C-alpha cells in the first residue's frame, strides 16, 4: 500500500495529461487544486525543527505540500546516517 506522500491526488487520466507527472516527475505544486491533502493525518506545520530536519528524505514526497506536513516530516523516510 502506498504511503500518502507517494500519491499525487489526481486520477490516472489526469496524470496522463499533467505536466508535473510527465517525463521528469516534478512534484505537484501547492497551487494545484488536485494536490491538496484531505487526509485526517495532514497537519501543516511551521515548526523549524521539523521543517529543517536534515534527516528527512524530502525527495520521497510527490507533492510540495507534504514537505510542510508534520505527519510526513515525523513519519516519512529518513536518510541513513553513519555514526
Buried (B, 14 or more C-beta within 10 A) or exposed (E): EEBBBBBBBBEEEEBEEBEBBEEEEEBBEEEBEBBEBEEEEBBEBEEEEBEEBEEBEBEBBBBBBBBBBBBBBEBBBEEEEEE
